[in-house]
């Protein structure tokens, strides 16, 4: 049995440190042991209830929860490969075990891809009778990876093996790795380069992991299919710019020069802060689609009540020439109160 490790918490980037009562409760939803608790006032973590599955770390959209896995790839005939085993499996390779293999989510798998990993060979125990129950598993996440990498030449392959096959493949991989490394070391005697980055024992997941979000990987992959797609309903949006100001990743920007909202969905983490703050319910977020509309054209207006300049989407259905504040204020009623 592995020692129970709890996730490292970076509270500064959690959405619950940004606004009051955000809708995000991913860590609470996925935690199988109710270690995370959300009430009206705060989000709290009970270390004693945590079993170290680390599922919350992959579920957190803002990278506020960090895992402490120490996974290292092995060079094989098929390329760089991870061998990962469930802690409840019968293999004696304890250094390759993690509490729950399904804690490797979309952002972790895409990080593997960017670091040159081509295969993941997993050894799972009895998931059906496990205390950890999940709506999405590593198999669901690898399907999402395939959709995102649809037009790429190389893919990330997941091999779900039984104990005998997994240990056989691992033995073959270690043998090949040793031979390959020895050959490379021999060649290095005659070359000026002394660094072998491909075979370096790097901790792939935790390398530069601070605030590790989907935004850290998607722009580098440059995929047409995006994990999260920001949409603004021009018939509802009143141009208040709150979404622009609250988004921590510039997934929605105000382009003053062209007078438009620019939608940068490749930066979206699905933190839902923009949705939480939009009073007009004009924002939605889709999954695994192409960005068909990447800007919302705006037009300038001058408020007939207070005289300030403001802007609204050109397709906005309410054409009244009042700013967002004045629309909500009954100026005549206030005037009568002053006269009285």
SULNORPE-V232591 format. One record per helix or strand of 3 or more residues. SS is the DSSP state (A for helix, B for strand). FROM is the first residue (numbers start at 0). LEN is the number of residues. If there is no record, write none. Layout:
SS/FROM/LEN, SS/FROM/LEN
This chain:
A/10/3, A/14/3, A/25/5, B/35/3, B/42/3, A/46/3, A/54/5, B/73/3, B/78/8, A/93/3, A/100/3, A/105/9, B/116/7, A/126/3, A/137/11, B/156/5, A/162/26, A/196/3, A/214/7, B/224/8, A/241/5, B/251/4, B/259/4, A/264/3, A/272/5, B/282/8, B/294/8, B/308/5, A/325/3, A/330/9
